[in-house]
């Protein structure tokens, strides 16, 4: 399974996905700059990503907790998601996301 992640420099990275892992964990384990301060507890918005439009309908709906945390994020868009709330599966093979800008860089 693959995940394609566009980093903050606009370069696309091809990552090997792991069934059942959070997309945030995969991005972090590859050393890409994602803070993920709460470790996947949906208690912050530091794993904010933009999901490629072609993939939005394939993801599970946002839960209320994710919506609440996205309210705290910078530069939220219609395709904003928290990568800790996206669980990798065969159905998501080829998922494309872009890292959101780090609030400290804005």
C-alpha positions in Angstrom: 0.0 0.0 0.0 1.2 3.5 -0.8 0.5 6.9 0.4 1.7 10.0 -1.5 2.5 12.9 0.7 3.4 16.4 -0.6 5.7 18.0 1.8 6.0 21.7 2.7 8.5 22.2 -0.2 6.0 20.9 -2.7 7.9 17.7 -3.2 5.8 14.4 -3.3 7.1 11.6 -1.2 6.0 8.0 -1.8 5.5 6.2 1.5 4.8 2.6 2.3 1.4 2.4 4.1 0.7 -0.1 6.9 -2.7 -1.7 7.3 -4.4 -0.4 10.5 -1.9 2.4 11.1 -2.9 6.0 11.3 -1.7 8.1 8.3 -0.1 10.4 10.8 2.0 7.6 12.2 3.2 6.6 8.8 4.1 10.2 7.9 5.9 10.7 11.2 7.8 7.5 11.0 9.2 8.5 7.6 10.6 11.6 9.2 8.4 14.1 7.4 7.8 17.4 9.3 4.5 16.6 11.1 4.2 17.5 14.7 1.4 15.2 15.8 1.8 16.5 19.4 -1.1 14.5 20.9 0.1 11.2 19.4 -3.2 10.5 17.7 -5.7 11.2 20.5 -7.5 13.9 18.4 -6.6 16.4 21.0 -4.7 18.9 18.8 -4.6 19.8 15.1 -0.8 19.4 14.5 -1.3 16.5 12.1 -3.5 18.7 9.8 -3.3 17.6 6.1 -5.1 18.5 2.9 -6.6 15.4 1.2 -6.5 15.3 -2.6 -10.0 16.0 -3.9 -10.2 12.6 -5.6 -9.9 10.9 -2.2 -12.3 12.9 -0.1 -15.4 10.7 -0.8 -13.4 7.5 0.1 -12.6 8.6 3.6 -14.8 8.0 6.6 -16.9 11.1 7.7 -15.3 13.5 10.2 -16.4 12.8 13.7 -17.4 15.8 15.9 -14.1 15.6 17.8 -12.1 16.0 14.5 -14.4 19.0 13.5 -13.7 20.6 16.8 -10.0 20.2 16.5 -9.9 21.5 12.9 -11.7 24.7 14.3 -8.3 25.3 16.1 -6.1 24.8 13.0 -4.7 27.4 10.7 -5.7 27.7 7.0 -8.5 25.1 7.2 -10.0 24.2 3.8 -12.9 22.0 2.6 -10.4 19.1 2.2 -8.7 19.5 5.6 -8.4 16.4 7.7 -6.5 15.3 10.8 -4.2 12.6 9.6 -4.5 10.8 13.0 -8.1 10.1 12.2 -7.4 8.4 8.8 -6.7 4.7 9.3 -4.7 3.1 6.5 -6.5 0.3 4.7 -6.4 -1.5 1.3 -9.2 0.9 0.2 -6.9 3.8 0.7 -4.0 2.4 -1.3 -2.7 5.4 -3.3 -4.1 8.1 -0.9 -2.7 11.5 -1.7 -2.3 14.2 1.0 -0.4 17.5 1.4 1.0 18.6 4.7 -0.6 21.8 5.9 1.6 24.7 6.7 3.2 24.6 10.1 1.5 27.5 12.1 5.0 28.5 13.3 6.0 29.1 9.7 3.1 31.5 8.9 
